[in-house]
């Protein structure tokens, strides 16, 4: 066997070192990728477990009716809390976005733990009302995403219907209704809606709305709500709820916000809000659920109308 010259032996060692460096680099890259893949998989599994735990927290609160739920299952934990949605607030934003023809319900009376209307008004069960016979309803409704045009075919208009009783019980349900449209040409020439909606004059929870209207007394006499009802005078009925329907916005769903307009009382609870946080490993997931109270079907809007019903102003 021929001995290699010293120069050639040095070159061979260099080639071996270079080859080893390449092999080590490839191996380290594969190991690093494998570690990353394992970590990603582990993180995804933790995220799924955390999300499942958060869902379980919501389900347990709904099933048991408890206000707080705290449980640990394996390495996953859920902490859930139930509160009244919008109770005692001067303003709030309804949790959905509404397409043309869809409606939202704003409650003026309280509900019990089972979602039934409470047949009384007191500190524990507040009702929205005015403080004197001459004071109108100052409720303000805001809608439309900021920047929405006020003079196009899809400019959203609004219909507000307040349902109330004039005696104790529900044998005297009546409705007072107004309509408002920011598109004056359409309002004056086509739909003949009652009011012009103001542009860009409403901000609720830090969000600006394109349009707003103060519903005041929901129309002039004979469509106005009786003073005794607005005040909740014993035996004279009371305000029940308001249905707010958004119209014409066939291109885009819009949020709806409600403000008490500086009125004498804030609004009662509008439903239940559940916030549930699930954790597993380093993953954290949160779920928020808002469940409204049972409300009348859309057909109820028409079912209560009769010759004695007030409030059909158009």
Secondary structure, DSSP 8 states (H G I E B T S, - for coil): -----HHHHHHHHHHHHHHHHHHHHHHHHHHHHHHHHHHHHHHHHHHHHHHHHHHHHHHHHHHH--SEEEEEETTEEEEEEEEETTTT-SEEE-SS-B-TT-EEEEESS-B-TTS-B-S--SSSS-----SSTT-----EEEEEETT--SSSTT--EEEEEEEEESSSSSTTEEEEEEEEES-HHHIIIII--SEE-EEEEEEETTEEEEEEEE-TTSSSTTSS--HHHHHT-TTS--EEEEEEEEES--S--B-EEEE-TT-SS-----EEEEEEEEEETTEEEEEEEEEE-----TTHHHHT--TT------
